[in-house]
Amino acid sequence: MSARDKRKRWTLATTGLVAALIGLAALGTLLIRIPIPATTGYFNIGDVFVILAGLWLGPLGGFVVGAVGPTIADAIGFPQFIPATFVTKGCEGLLVGLIAGQGAALRRKAVAAAVGGATIVVGYFIFEAYIYPALAVRFPVFAVTDMGAALVELLPNTVQGIIGAAGGLALWKTVSGYDPGASTK
């Protein structure tokens, strides 16, 4: 089998799974919104589905679910966060998929999920501490955060990342039929 044949192919079924996970990521982001007054942002559980997508469907599926699902949710009430969400959550799904690779090695999937959770902490911090304040000079809609607010949001984003990683990994184990006796790596 050639290297091309070994890669996971994008099928109609994959498209359906991606669409379903986009919807779940959007709902997970919309339905549980705990406000963070310092940045006008909010805590949510949409990352569970972004991390699941990266683990289950690979880097492209993870990127698409991460970039689209939570961004749809931001479009409903929090449009100022669309650029940060698209980039950060898209990178989250992409990195999880790249690190997780194919196969069922739990340790590798757990590391991938942890990196995904850390990606939102780092990504949002960069946007809130540096990018948005710089953009706010020309575009007032981005005047929603600064370094102090970004520091305040580190804790809730860390909790969100941990919940996303743990939940995404747990769901992956369920949907993938993971057998702990089949893999030791």
C-alpha positions in Angstrom: 0.0 0.0 0.0 1.4 3.4 -1.0 1.7 6.3 1.4 -1.2 8.0 -0.3 -3.4 5.0 0.3 -2.4 4.9 4.0 -3.7 8.4 4.6 -7.2 8.8 5.9 -9.5 9.7 3.0 -12.1 12.3 3.2 -15.5 10.6 2.4 -19.1 11.6 2.4 -19.4 10.0 5.8 -16.5 12.2 7.0 -18.3 15.2 5.7 -21.4 14.2 7.7 -19.3 13.7 10.9 -17.6 17.1 10.4 -21.0 18.8 9.9 -22.4 17.1 13.1 -19.4 18.1 15.1 -19.5 21.6 13.8 -23.1 21.7 15.1 -22.1 20.2 18.4 -19.2 22.6 18.8 -21.5 25.6 18.1 -24.1 24.3 20.5 -21.5 23.6 23.2 -20.3 27.1 22.8 -23.7 28.7 22.7 -25.6 26.8 25.4 -23.1 27.1 28.2 -21.8 30.7 28.2 -20.4 31.8 31.6 -19.4 35.5 31.2 -15.9 36.7 32.0 -16.4 40.4 32.7 -12.8 41.4 32.4 -12.8 40.7 28.6 -16.5 40.5 27.8 -15.7 36.9 26.7 -17.2 33.7 28.1 -16.4 30.2 29.3 -17.9 27.4 27.3 -17.6 23.6 26.6 -17.3 23.8 22.8 -13.7 22.6 23.0 -14.8 19.1 23.9 -16.1 18.7 20.3 -13.1 20.5 18.7 -10.7 18.1 20.5 -12.9 15.1 19.6 -12.8 16.1 16.0 -9.0 16.4 15.9 -8.6 13.0 17.7 -11.2 11.2 15.6 -11.0 12.8 12.2 -7.4 14.1 12.0 -6.0 17.5 11.4 -8.3 18.7 8.5 -11.5 17.6 10.3 -10.2 19.1 13.6 -9.3 22.4 11.9 -12.7 22.7 10.1 -14.7 21.9 13.2 -12.6 24.2 15.4 -12.6 27.1 12.9 -16.3 26.9 12.0 -18.4 25.6 14.9 -17.2 28.0 17.7 -17.0 30.9 15.2 -20.7 30.4 14.3 -21.4 30.7 18.1 -19.4 33.9 18.4 -21.3 35.4 15.4 -24.4 35.2 17.7 -23.7 37.9 20.3 -19.9 38.1 20.3 -18.8 39.0 16.8 -15.7 40.9 18.1 -14.2 37.5 19.0 -14.7 35.9 15.5 -11.0 36.4 14.4 -9.6 35.1 17.7 -11.9 32.1 17.7 -11.4 31.2 14.1 -7.6 31.2 14.4 -7.3 29.8 17.9 -9.9 27.0 17.7 -8.9 26.1 14.2 -5.3 25.7 15.3 -6.5 23.7 18.3 -8.3 21.1 16.1 -5.4 21.1 13.6 -2.7 20.5 16.2 -4.7 17.8 18.0 -5.1 16.0 14.7 -1.5 16.3 13.8 -0.2 15.1 17.1 -2.7 12.4 17.6 -1.9 10.8 14.3 -3.6 7.5 13.3 -4.0 4.5 15.5 -5.3 4.1 19.0 -2.3 4.8 21.2 -4.0 6.4 24.3 -0.8 8.2 25.5 -0.4 10.0 22.2 -4.1 10.9 22.1 -3.9 12.3 25.6 -0.8 14.4 24.8 -2.7 15.7 21.7 -5.7 16.6 23.7 -3.6 18.4 26.3 -1.9 20.4 23.6 -5.3 21.3 22.2 -6.4 22.6 25.6 -3.2 24.6 26.0 -3.7 26.0 22.5 -6.8 27.9 23.6 -5.1 29.3 26.6 -2.1 30.6 24.6 -4.1 31.6 21.6 -6.6 33.7 23.4 -3.9 35.2 25.6 -2.0 36.4 22.5 -5.1 37.8 20.9 -6.4 39.5 24.1 -3.0 40.8 25.3 -1.4 41.9 22.0 -3.5 41.5 18.8 -6.8 43.0 19.9 -5.2 46.1 21.7 -3.2 46.7 18.5 -6.3 46.4 16.3 -8.3 48.6 18.6 -6.2 51.6 17.7 -7.8 51.6 14.2 -10.9 49.4 14.8 -12.8 50.3 18.0 -14.8 47.0 17.9 -11.7 45.3 19.1 -11.3 47.5 22.2 -12.5 44.8 24.5 -9.4 43.6 26.2 -5.9 44.5 27.3 -2.9 42.8 29.1 -4.6 42.9 32.5 -7.9 41.4 31.2 -5.9 38.7 29.3 -4.2 37.8 32.6 -7.5 37.5 34.4 -8.8 35.2 31.6 -5.9 32.8 32.0 -7.6 30.8 34.8 -11.0 30.3 33.2 -9.4 29.5 29.8 -7.2 26.9 31.6 -10.2 25.3 33.2 -12.0 25.4 29.8 -8.9 23.8 28.2 -8.8 21.0 30.8 -12.5 20.3 30.4 -12.1 20.3 26.6 -9.2 17.9 26.7 -10.7 15.5 29.2 -14.1 15.6 27.6 -12.8 15.2 24.0 -10.5 12.3 25.0 -13.4 10.6 26.8 -15.7 11.0 23.8 -13.0 9.8 21.4 -12.5 6.6 23.5 -16.3 6.0 23.3 -16.8 6.7 19.5 -13.6 5.1 18.4 -14.2 1.8 20.3 -10.8 2.2 22.0 -9.7 -1.0 23.6 -7.2 -0.4 26.4 -5.8 -3.9 26.0 -5.0 -3.4 22.3 -2.4 -0.6 22.7 0.3 0.0 25.2 2.0 3.1 23.7 
